[in-house]
Amino acid sequence: MLKKKWWHEKAAYQIYPKSFYDTNGDGIGDLKGVISKLDYLKDLGIDIIWLSPIYCSPLADQGYDISDYYDIDPRFGTMEDMDELLKEAKSRNMYIVMDLVVNHCSDEHEWFKKACEDPDGEYGKYFYIADAKDYKLPNNWRSYFGGPVWDLLPGHTDKYYMHVFHKKQPDLNWENPKLREEIYKMINWWLDRGVAGFRIDAIMNIKKPNIYTSYPADRDDGLASIDNMLHDAEGIDDFLHEMKTETFEKHQAFTVGEVFTDRPDALEAFIGNNGHFSSMFDFAETIAGKSDDGWYKCKPVVWGEEYKKAAFGTQKRLGDIGFISNIIENHDEPRGVSHYIPEADVSDTSKKMLAAVNVMLRGLPFIYQGQELGMTNVVFHSIDEIDDCSTLDEYQVALDAGLTPESAFKAVVPYSRDNARTPFQWDATANAGFTTGTPWLKVNPNYTDINAAEQANRPDSMYHWYKELIALRKNPEYKDVVVYGEVVPYKEEQTNLMAYYRKGTDRTLLVVANYQHDAQDVVLPGTYKKVLMNNLDTLDLNGDILHMPGYQAVIFEI
């Protein structure tokens, strides 16, 4: 039986601070910008705000390479600004969640600098450092950003260090109890300061198999996918249980994990009543069509069917085990409306359909900044406009596979993380109202049509649609069924129809969405009590036959 928690009835929102709102004209968003927009988020209905990393960092991977866990990067502001944000959020009954990045740190962190000075000393044991015997790499694992996971330790010609991500992100050695103690000390320091919890980054990587284990090469580079490491690693539960009991549990903190695993017991272990985290993101939809051989080999998918299959699959596995966090996009994914809807069909109607089927699922809705406006992928004209290190690596992978520069660029841009990292579109003034300076990343040219100022004053806008969905979730009459009600697929066999019941103790809702361009008829289960939401102005109902134009979505109480 699911134990009810304080955060179950909430709505969450991810802020990518660098692109949210700039108050000092340097082209980079900052904490004062977040503070100034709290009322905007409160009006939307947001309770929990996850901030992508704002710690001191050289930004090799946009803040996920932390050089000081105890301080705010000057680009984003000061610790005083952070304390002010915590205070202002609390006054609005809102909660601030920080990003917890503890699989790795920055190569500019004091720990790594000391490890380079004395690899065999105390801090050398905080990392994975191996002897460079005959200059042969300890293993053939391929890093997430391309190339081997090993590089020569700075200042040494006879030792390697491991980085499963960027070479400026050395992996921390969780086998070392002293390292874990330092991490727990830092986590508690932030929780004591008033942070409500953490989004936990890349946590499945903290446990490695024997580092001298190699795998069959799967590309011409002679390297093997890092997924092999994840599959073979055993014992991560001990680390995660210890972290929970030493930190989160003591503060009743909210935690949401970035968990990639095919373990059959994953849901119970990670988000069950005694799980490691409060929740974890559902990435089932985001991986549809992707290829381990590179983005250039991603396959086209029929999204009406793929999205339904992925979402229902998660809900069926979940049952009453725990609470999942539902997303359609984040800082690591392209814009959801550009990814899950055919380009020719992207409109307010189809965007609202996608929002409805996602937010009405059981679980915690996590909205990424700009999603509530229907922000789309940006049109990039050259690889020189791309800042994301992951996209640049995938571009090189495509080139190495024989694609022309033009074809490689065209293949990888739709999946670029920079699509979601362009500045927030506040209004139709210069730079979308994001900054008075030069933005760090290009602004999507469609900001004159898609922006918060215009939508706030238009009742039929995307912004108001999301606001209504969140309000329905919190409505005293319906929150029991929307938050805790069972998800039961309806007419699952009907192509490109995504329909499901939400069954509560005393109410039943039916979500019906035509996930395609062409109209189709749907047989309803009988009479209904009322229409709670409809993304079109009309309802074409003949007896129990509902004629649905393309991308219509309706929420019935039955």
WOFENRA-V527698 format. One record per residue. N is the residue number from 1. PHI is phi in radians with two decimals (999 if undefined). PSI is psi in radians with two decimals (* if undefined). OMEGA is omega as a letter, one per 30 degrees, with the letter a starting at -180 (NA if undefined). Layout:
BEGIN
N/PHI/PSI/OMEGA
N/PHI/PSI/OMEGA
END
This chain:
BEGIN
1/999/2.29/a
2/-1.23/2.19/l
3/-1.44/2.25/a
4/-1.27/2.43/a
5/-2.15/2.83/a
6/-1.09/-0.42/a
7/-1.68/-0.10/a
8/-1.03/-0.66/a
9/-1.56/0.11/a
10/-1.53/3.00/l
11/-2.18/2.39/a
12/-1.99/2.76/a
13/-2.55/2.28/l
14/-1.71/2.25/l
15/-1.89/2.26/l
16/-1.74/1.61/a
17/-0.91/-0.63/a
18/-1.06/-0.45/a
19/-2.05/0.21/a
20/-1.52/-1.13/l
21/-2.78/2.22/a
22/-1.79/2.14/a
23/-1.78/-0.20/a
24/-2.02/0.12/l
25/1.33/0.28/l
26/-1.60/0.05/l
27/1.51/0.04/a
28/-2.16/2.29/l
29/-1.07/2.74/a
30/-2.54/3.02/a
31/-1.14/-0.62/l
32/-1.10/-0.56/l
33/-1.13/-0.72/l
34/-1.09/-0.81/a
35/-1.00/-0.75/a
36/-1.19/-0.29/a
37/-1.91/0.20/l
38/-1.07/-0.66/a
39/-1.17/-0.58/l
40/-1.04/-0.81/a
41/-1.21/-0.66/l
42/-1.10/-0.71/l
43/-1.11/-0.62/l
44/-1.16/-0.48/a
45/1.93/0.25/a
46/-1.40/2.45/l
47/-2.01/-0.73/a
48/-1.95/2.24/l
49/-2.04/2.08/l
50/-1.69/2.16/l
51/-1.70/2.14/l
52/-1.08/2.85/a
53/-0.90/2.33/l
54/-2.17/0.16/l
55/-1.24/2.89/l
56/-1.01/2.34/a
57/-2.88/2.55/l
58/-1.34/-0.07/l
59/1.08/0.62/l
60/-1.12/-0.61/l
61/-2.21/0.83/l
62/0.91/0.80/l
63/1.65/-0.21/l
64/-1.44/0.22/l
65/-2.13/1.67/a
66/-1.65/2.22/l
67/-1.73/-0.29/l
68/-2.70/1.92/a
69/-1.26/-0.25/a
70/-1.84/0.22/a
71/-2.54/2.76/l
72/-1.60/2.39/l
73/-1.15/2.31/a
74/-0.95/-0.46/l
75/-1.06/-0.55/a
76/-1.70/-0.28/l
77/2.38/-2.53/a
78/-2.28/2.98/l
79/-1.13/-0.52/l
80/-1.13/-0.67/l
81/-1.10/-0.70/l
82/-1.13/-0.75/l
83/-1.10/-0.65/l
84/-1.16/-0.69/l
85/-1.08/-0.79/l
86/-1.06/-0.72/a
87/-1.16/-0.83/a
88/-1.17/-0.65/l
89/-1.13/-0.79/a
90/-1.06/-0.67/a
91/-1.15/-0.33/l
92/-1.84/0.21/a
93/1.00/0.71/l
94/-2.00/2.77/a
95/-2.16/2.38/l
96/-1.80/2.20/l
97/-2.01/2.25/l
98/-1.73/2.89/l
99/-1.51/2.24/l
100/-1.84/1.92/a
101/-2.01/1.67/a
102/-2.25/0.18/l
103/-1.30/-0.52/a
104/-2.64/2.91/l
105/-2.26/-2.88/l
106/-1.60/2.66/l
107/-1.23/-0.10/l
108/-1.72/0.09/l
109/-1.24/2.56/a
110/-0.97/-0.64/a
111/-1.06/-0.80/a
112/-1.24/-0.62/l
113/-1.05/-0.73/l
114/-1.22/-0.58/l
115/-1.14/-0.64/l
116/-1.19/-0.62/l
117/-1.20/-0.63/a
118/-2.54/1.43/a
119/-1.02/-0.47/a
120/-1.64/0.03/a
121/-1.55/-2.91/a
122/-0.99/-0.80/a
123/-1.41/-0.34/l
124/-1.08/-0.51/l
125/-1.39/-0.08/l
126/-1.38/-0.17/a
127/-2.30/3.05/l
128/-1.69/1.81/a
129/-2.12/2.25/a
130/-2.27/2.65/l
131/-1.22/2.47/l
132/-1.56/1.34/a
133/-1.30/2.02/a
134/0.95/0.45/l
135/1.01/0.47/l
136/-1.64/2.29/a
137/-1.14/2.52/l
138/-1.04/-0.57/l
139/-2.66/3.10/a
140/-1.97/0.56/l
141/-1.25/2.43/l
142/-1.65/2.29/a
143/-1.24/2.81/l
144/-1.06/-0.49/a
145/-1.80/0.29/l
146/1.63/2.65/a
147/1.40/3.02/a
148/-1.14/2.74/l
149/-1.39/0.00/a
150/-1.98/2.44/l
151/-2.41/2.71/l
152/-1.08/2.37/l
153/-1.12/2.20/a
154/-0.89/2.28/a
155/1.53/0.04/a
156/-2.36/2.59/l
157/-1.99/0.00/a
158/-2.12/0.18/a
159/-2.47/2.51/l
160/-1.93/2.72/l
161/-2.20/2.69/a
162/-1.69/2.43/l
163/-2.51/1.94/a
164/-1.41/-0.18/l
165/-1.98/-2.30/a
166/-1.18/2.65/a
167/-1.14/-0.28/l
168/-1.61/0.27/l
169/-2.21/1.27/l
170/-1.10/2.37/a
171/-1.25/2.42/l
172/-1.48/2.48/a
173/-1.60/1.66/a
174/-1.23/-0.18/l
175/-1.22/-0.28/a
176/-1.54/1.96/a
177/-1.02/-0.58/l
178/-1.14/-0.70/l
179/-1.11/-0.80/a
180/-1.08/-0.69/l
181/-1.06/-0.71/l
182/-1.15/-0.68/l
183/-1.14/-0.79/a
184/-1.13/-0.65/l
185/-1.04/-0.76/a
186/-1.16/-0.77/l
187/-1.03/-0.82/a
188/-1.14/-0.57/l
189/-1.07/-0.75/l
190/-1.26/-0.71/l
191/-1.13/-0.69/l
192/-1.13/-0.47/a
193/-1.36/-0.28/l
194/2.14/0.01/l
195/-1.20/2.44/a
196/-1.48/-0.24/a
197/2.84/-2.80/a
198/-2.54/2.54/l
199/-1.61/2.26/a
200/-1.87/1.98/a
201/-1.45/2.37/l
202/0.80/0.64/a
203/-1.22/-0.41/a
204/-1.20/-0.22/a
205/-1.50/-0.10/a
206/-1.24/-0.32/l
207/-1.91/2.16/a
208/-2.00/2.64/l
209/-1.32/-3.03/l
210/-0.94/2.17/a
211/-1.22/-0.12/l
212/-1.73/0.29/l
213/-1.61/2.13/l
214/-1.87/2.85/a
215/-2.25/2.84/l
216/-1.02/2.31/l
217/-1.10/2.46/a
218/-2.06/0.07/l
219/-2.49/3.00/a
220/-1.17/-0.25/a
221/-1.34/-0.05/l
222/1.38/0.10/a
223/-1.80/2.90/a
224/-2.14/2.61/a
225/-1.00/2.47/l
226/-1.13/-0.29/l
227/-1.05/-0.50/l
228/-1.05/-0.70/l
229/-1.09/-0.80/a
230/-1.07/-0.69/a
231/-1.20/-0.64/a
232/-1.56/-0.27/a
233/-1.21/2.35/l
234/-2.25/2.52/l
235/1.78/0.15/a
236/-1.13/-0.49/a
237/-1.06/-0.60/l
238/-1.11/-0.76/l
239/-1.10/-0.81/a
240/-1.20/-0.65/l
241/-1.14/-0.73/l
242/-1.10/-0.77/l
243/-1.07/-0.73/a
244/-1.09/-0.85/a
245/-1.22/-0.51/a
246/-1.47/-0.25/a
247/-2.40/-1.36/a
248/-0.98/-0.81/a
249/-1.07/-0.60/a
250/-1.21/-0.37/a
251/-2.00/0.07/a
252/0.91/0.71/a
253/-1.30/2.62/l
254/-1.57/2.28/l
255/-2.34/2.41/l
256/-2.28/2.17/a
257/-1.69/2.50/l
258/-1.56/1.66/a
259/-2.06/2.07/l
260/-2.04/1.90/l
261/-2.82/2.61/l
262/-1.83/0.29/l
263/-1.04/2.29/a
264/-1.14/-0.42/a
265/-1.72/0.26/a
266/-1.04/-0.80/a
267/-1.09/-0.80/l
268/-1.12/-0.77/a
269/-1.19/-0.65/a
270/-1.63/-0.62/a
271/-2.34/0.27/l
272/-1.16/3.12/a
273/-0.99/-0.49/l
274/-2.02/0.47/a
275/-1.28/2.98/a
276/-1.19/-0.57/a
277/-2.22/2.90/l
278/-1.20/-0.75/a
279/-2.66/3.02/l
280/-2.57/2.66/a
281/-1.31/2.52/l
282/-1.61/1.90/a
283/-1.75/0.14/a
284/-1.00/-0.68/a
285/-1.26/-0.63/a
286/-1.21/-0.39/a
287/-1.61/-0.10/a
288/-1.05/2.27/l
289/1.48/-0.13/a
290/-1.40/2.77/a
291/-2.20/2.44/l
292/-1.21/-0.25/a
293/-1.52/-0.04/l
294/2.25/2.74/a
295/-1.07/-0.53/a
296/-1.14/-0.24/l
297/-1.80/0.17/l
298/-1.04/2.44/a
299/-1.76/2.50/l
300/-1.15/2.51/a
301/-2.23/2.76/l
302/-1.60/1.72/a
303/-1.11/-0.59/l
304/-0.97/-0.71/l
305/-1.44/-0.73/a
306/-1.15/-0.76/a
307/-1.12/-0.79/l
308/-1.04/-0.83/a
309/-1.04/-0.78/a
310/-1.19/-0.83/a
311/-1.15/-0.81/l
312/-1.17/-0.61/l
313/-1.06/-0.76/l
314/-1.12/-0.79/a
315/-1.10/-0.64/l
316/-1.19/-0.71/l
317/-1.19/-0.59/a
318/-1.22/-0.82/a
319/0.92/-2.23/a
320/-1.88/0.38/a
321/-1.19/-0.84/a
322/-2.97/-2.88/a
323/-1.97/2.08/l
324/-1.54/2.79/l
325/-1.90/2.10/a
326/-1.67/2.31/a
327/-2.35/2.76/l
328/-2.09/-0.18/l
329/-2.86/2.85/l
330/-2.79/-2.92/a
331/-1.22/-0.23/a
332/-1.81/0.05/a
333/-2.22/2.75/l
334/-1.19/2.99/l
335/-1.09/2.33/a
336/-1.03/-0.72/a
337/-1.20/-0.43/l
338/-1.49/-0.40/a
339/-1.56/-0.69/a
340/-1.75/-0.07/a
341/-2.19/2.31/l
342/-0.96/2.45/a
343/-0.92/-0.71/a
344/-1.21/-0.30/a
345/-1.82/0.03/a
346/-1.21/2.07/a
347/-2.72/3.01/l
348/-1.05/-0.62/a
349/-1.11/-0.86/a
350/-1.21/-0.61/l
351/-1.10/-0.74/l
352/-1.17/-0.64/l
353/-1.02/-0.85/a
354/-1.08/-0.71/l
355/-1.06/-0.76/a
356/-1.12/-0.84/a
357/-1.18/-0.45/l
358/-1.42/-0.92/a
359/-1.17/-0.51/a
360/-1.44/-0.11/l
361/-1.17/2.75/l
362/-1.23/2.35/a
363/2.33/-3.11/a
364/-1.59/2.08/l
365/-1.31/2.20/l
366/-1.96/1.95/a
367/-1.73/2.30/l
368/-1.63/2.49/a
369/-0.86/2.22/a
370/1.61/-0.32/l
371/-1.05/-0.67/a
372/-1.18/-0.22/l
373/-1.75/-0.19/a
374/1.37/0.54/l
375/-1.03/2.51/a
376/-2.00/3.00/l
377/-1.00/2.66/a
378/-1.68/2.71/l
379/-1.58/1.86/l
380/-1.61/2.48/a
381/-1.83/-0.27/a
382/-2.70/2.64/l
383/-1.11/-0.35/l
384/-1.20/-0.31/l
385/-1.47/-0.15/a
386/-1.54/2.31/l
387/-1.82/-0.48/a
388/-1.15/2.14/a
389/-1.13/-0.55/l
390/-1.18/-0.74/l
391/-1.13/-0.72/l
392/-1.09/-0.67/l
393/-1.16/-0.78/a
394/-1.14/-0.56/l
395/-1.09/-0.74/l
396/-1.18/-0.66/l
397/-1.04/-0.74/l
398/-1.14/-0.71/l
399/-1.10/-0.76/a
400/-1.11/-0.45/l
401/-1.42/-0.05/l
402/1.84/0.04/l
403/-1.28/2.61/l
404/-1.24/2.77/l
405/-0.93/-0.71/l
406/-1.13/-0.77/a
407/-1.21/-0.68/l
408/-1.11/-0.78/l
409/-1.07/-0.82/a
410/-1.08/-0.58/a
411/-1.28/-0.65/a
412/-1.66/-0.46/a
413/-1.01/-0.67/l
414/-1.07/-0.36/a
415/-1.84/0.05/a
416/-1.12/2.43/l
417/-1.16/-0.39/l
418/-1.17/-0.33/l
419/-1.03/-0.61/a
420/-1.64/-0.08/a
421/-1.82/0.00/l
422/-1.13/2.67/a
423/-0.96/2.52/l
424/-1.05/2.46/a
425/-1.71/1.59/a
426/-1.40/-0.72/a
427/-2.75/-3.02/a
428/-1.65/0.17/l
429/-1.41/3.12/a
430/-0.91/2.42/l
431/1.00/0.51/l
432/1.04/0.37/a
433/1.27/0.14/a
434/-1.30/-0.70/a
435/-2.66/2.69/l
436/-1.59/-0.10/l
437/-1.77/-2.63/l
438/-1.72/2.03/a
439/-1.10/2.52/a
440/-1.13/-0.46/l
441/-2.37/2.57/a
442/-1.00/2.55/l
443/-1.48/2.44/l
444/-1.11/2.17/a
445/-1.03/-0.32/a
446/-1.42/0.22/a
447/-1.10/-0.40/l
448/-1.22/-0.40/l
449/-1.75/-0.58/a
450/-2.02/1.83/l
451/-2.77/2.76/a
452/-1.15/-0.70/a
453/-1.06/-0.78/l
454/-1.16/-0.73/a
455/-1.30/-0.52/a
456/-1.07/-0.50/a
457/-1.73/0.11/a
458/-2.08/1.91/a
459/-1.01/-0.47/a
460/-1.69/0.35/a
461/-1.40/2.93/l
462/-1.03/-0.76/a
463/-0.96/-0.84/a
464/-1.23/-0.52/l
465/-1.12/-0.82/l
466/-1.10/-0.69/l
467/-1.06/-0.71/l
468/-1.19/-0.70/l
469/-1.08/-0.75/l
470/-1.18/-0.68/l
471/-1.11/-0.66/l
472/-1.09/-0.68/l
473/-1.07/-0.56/a
474/-1.73/-0.13/a
475/-1.04/2.16/a
476/-0.92/-0.55/a
477/-1.26/-0.51/a
478/-2.08/-0.15/a
479/-1.11/-0.51/l
480/-1.12/-0.78/a
481/-1.33/-0.66/a
482/-1.26/-0.66/a
483/-1.43/-0.82/a
484/-1.94/-0.17/a
485/-1.07/2.61/l
486/-1.23/2.53/l
487/-1.68/2.08/l
488/-2.18/1.98/a
489/-1.01/2.54/l
490/-2.14/2.23/a
491/0.84/0.89/a
492/-1.07/-0.45/a
493/-1.35/-0.27/a
494/-1.32/2.15/a
495/-1.09/2.34/l
496/0.99/0.44/l
497/-1.93/2.11/l
498/-1.92/1.86/a
499/-2.40/2.46/l
500/-2.77/2.61/l
501/-1.45/2.63/l
502/-2.02/1.91/a
503/-1.86/2.00/l
504/-1.82/-2.92/a
505/-1.27/-0.58/a
506/-2.35/0.06/l
507/-2.45/2.67/l
508/-2.32/2.28/l
509/-1.96/2.73/l
510/-2.29/2.10/l
511/-1.73/2.17/a
512/-2.23/2.16/a
513/-2.37/2.24/l
514/-1.55/1.71/a
515/-1.55/1.04/l
516/-2.91/2.91/a
517/-1.25/-0.68/a
518/-1.41/2.61/l
519/-1.21/2.72/l
520/-2.69/2.74/l
521/-1.68/2.51/l
522/-2.26/2.27/l
523/-1.47/2.06/l
524/-1.40/2.75/a
525/-1.32/-0.01/a
526/2.57/-2.75/a
527/-1.27/2.75/l
528/-2.18/2.74/a
529/-1.42/-0.77/a
530/-2.86/2.81/l
531/-1.68/2.09/a
532/-1.49/-0.69/l
533/-2.63/2.58/l
534/-2.64/2.20/a
535/-1.44/0.02/l
536/-2.12/2.86/a
537/-1.37/-0.31/a
538/-2.09/2.80/l
539/-2.33/1.91/a
540/-1.66/1.62/a
541/-2.12/2.19/l
542/-2.14/1.73/a
543/1.17/-2.12/l
544/-1.81/0.22/l
545/-1.71/2.03/l
546/-1.73/2.03/l
547/-1.55/2.02/a
548/-1.93/2.02/l
549/-1.09/2.94/a
550/-0.96/2.30/l
551/1.13/0.34/l
552/-1.24/2.51/l
553/-2.36/2.28/a
554/-2.31/2.42/l
555/-1.98/1.99/a
556/-1.79/2.61/l
557/-1.76/2.23/a
558/-2.10/*/NA
END
